[in-house]
Amino acid sequence: MKHKDAIEALAVILKTNRTLSKIAVTNTGSEALDDKLGVALRDNAFHRVQVLDLTGAHFKDGGASLVDGLLKTPHALSVLNLEAAINGKAAATLLKGLATNPVIALTMSELCLNHVALDEDGNAALLDFANKTAEDGKLTRLALAHTNTNGAVIISNPIAVRSSSPYVYSDSCFLK
């Protein structure tokens, strides 16, 4: 089975599935992943996906369609690993969306953006996300290695680190 066929099969399954809680689609090299996976997650109000690992997936639009689908999903994720999977623009959009979407932002416990080059807009969105979720959010692990921040935005921000469960900056992602 080719990567494209496997991804299409996964998208079909996700459109109606109510039991999968962890999805790992890593190092696929497929550019068809984002449209199908993002739409399937958004359109299935009954999915139970809690852990989404897309390490090294390659998206033709830099992950914009995936991010759009994630932000419109009616269900919260607890772990999101996008290491080397999306571009800086998509990451900024994701972080802005997380800062304004409490359903997802306040329930997420782990976020990995290693090897996603954040620009000035992305760094500002990261700081805003950290500020808005610091007191009520469940985020305990944040991986930012090789993002042009290396955690400095979070670590140097007293609002973000005063939470009862402080962020743990990590150089490596945590999904195995």
NORMOVEN-V692295 format. One record per residue. N is the residue number from 1. SS is DSSP state (hx for helix, st for strand, lp for the rest). PHI is phi in degrees with one decimal (999 if undefined). BURIAL is + if it has 16 or more other ideal C-beta (glycine too) atoms within 10 Angstrom, else -. Layout:
BEGIN
n/ss/phi/burial
N/SS/PHI/BURIAL
N/SS/PHI/BURIAL
END
This chain:
BEGIN
n/ss/phi/burial
1/lp/999/-
2/lp/-77.3/-
3/hx/-54.5/-
4/hx/-61.9/-
5/hx/-65.8/-
6/hx/-64.9/-
7/hx/-67.9/+
8/hx/-63.4/+
9/hx/-64.3/-
10/hx/-61.8/+
11/hx/-62.0/+
12/hx/-63.3/-
13/hx/-61.7/-
14/hx/-66.0/+
15/hx/-64.2/-
16/hx/-126.6/-
17/lp/-69.0/+
18/lp/-121.0/-
19/lp/-123.7/-
20/lp/-61.5/-
21/lp/-115.4/-
22/st/-134.3/-
23/st/-127.6/+
24/st/-127.5/-
25/lp/-127.6/+
26/lp/-116.5/-
27/lp/48.9/-
28/lp/-79.9/+
29/lp/73.9/-
30/lp/-85.1/+
31/lp/-96.7/-
32/lp/-92.8/+
33/hx/-62.3/+
34/hx/-61.5/+
35/hx/-58.5/+
36/hx/-70.5/+
37/hx/-68.6/+
38/hx/-59.8/+
39/hx/-66.1/+
40/hx/-62.2/+
41/hx/-67.2/+
42/hx/-68.1/+
43/hx/-83.6/-
44/lp/-99.8/+
45/lp/-67.6/-
46/lp/-106.8/-
47/lp/-66.3/+
48/lp/-120.5/-
49/lp/-66.2/+
50/lp/-108.5/+
51/st/-125.2/+
52/st/-127.2/+
53/st/-115.5/+
54/lp/-120.6/+
55/lp/-51.6/+
56/lp/70.7/+
57/lp/-70.6/+
58/lp/-114.2/+
59/lp/-114.0/+
60/lp/-67.0/-
61/lp/-106.9/+
62/lp/73.5/+
63/lp/100.2/+
64/hx/-60.2/+
65/hx/-67.5/+
66/hx/-63.0/+
67/hx/-60.3/+
68/hx/-58.4/+
69/hx/-64.7/+
70/hx/-63.3/+
71/hx/-73.5/+
72/hx/-100.3/-
73/lp/-68.5/+
74/lp/-84.0/-
75/lp/-130.6/+
76/lp/-85.8/+
77/lp/-104.1/+
78/lp/-99.8/+
79/st/-134.5/+
80/st/-131.8/+
81/st/-115.7/+
82/lp/-118.6/+
83/lp/-57.6/+
84/lp/55.7/+
85/lp/-107.9/+
86/lp/-127.7/+
87/lp/-89.8/+
88/hx/-61.6/+
89/hx/-65.3/+
90/hx/-65.4/+
91/hx/-64.2/+
92/hx/-61.9/+
93/hx/-63.1/+
94/hx/-60.8/+
95/hx/-64.4/+
96/hx/-63.0/+
97/hx/-65.2/+
98/hx/-64.1/+
99/hx/-65.4/+
100/hx/-109.8/-
101/lp/-118.1/-
102/hx/-64.5/-
103/hx/-58.6/-
104/hx/-85.7/+
105/hx/-60.9/+
106/lp/-81.3/+
107/lp/-104.8/+
108/lp/-74.1/+
109/lp/-104.2/+
110/st/-139.6/+
111/st/-135.7/+
112/st/-117.5/+
113/lp/-122.7/+
114/lp/-52.0/+
115/lp/61.2/+
116/lp/-115.6/+
117/lp/-72.4/-
118/lp/-86.0/+
119/lp/-95.1/-
120/hx/-59.3/-
121/hx/-63.7/-
122/hx/-65.8/+
123/hx/-65.5/+
124/hx/-65.0/-
125/hx/-66.4/+
126/hx/-63.1/+
127/hx/-64.2/+
128/hx/-63.4/+
129/hx/-59.0/+
130/hx/-61.7/+
131/hx/-64.5/-
132/hx/-76.7/+
133/hx/-110.8/+
134/lp/-59.8/+
135/lp/-87.5/-
136/lp/-108.0/-
137/lp/-77.2/+
138/lp/-104.5/-
139/lp/-62.1/+
140/lp/-118.6/-
141/st/-131.9/+
142/st/-134.5/+
143/st/-105.9/+
144/lp/-131.8/+
145/lp/-63.0/+
146/lp/59.2/+
147/lp/-116.4/+
148/lp/75.2/-
149/lp/-125.4/+
150/lp/48.4/-
151/lp/85.2/+
152/hx/-60.0/-
153/hx/-62.1/+
154/hx/-77.6/+
155/hx/-64.0/+
156/lp/-85.8/-
157/lp/-97.8/+
158/hx/-64.4/-
159/hx/-66.4/-
160/hx/-69.7/+
161/hx/-97.5/-
162/lp/-87.2/-
163/lp/-59.2/+
164/lp/-67.8/-
165/lp/-120.9/-
166/lp/-63.3/-
167/lp/-64.5/+
168/st/-111.0/-
169/st/-75.8/+
170/st/-133.1/+
171/lp/-81.1/-
172/lp/-126.2/-
173/lp/-77.3/+
174/lp/-115.4/-
175/lp/-87.6/+
176/lp/-133.5/-
END
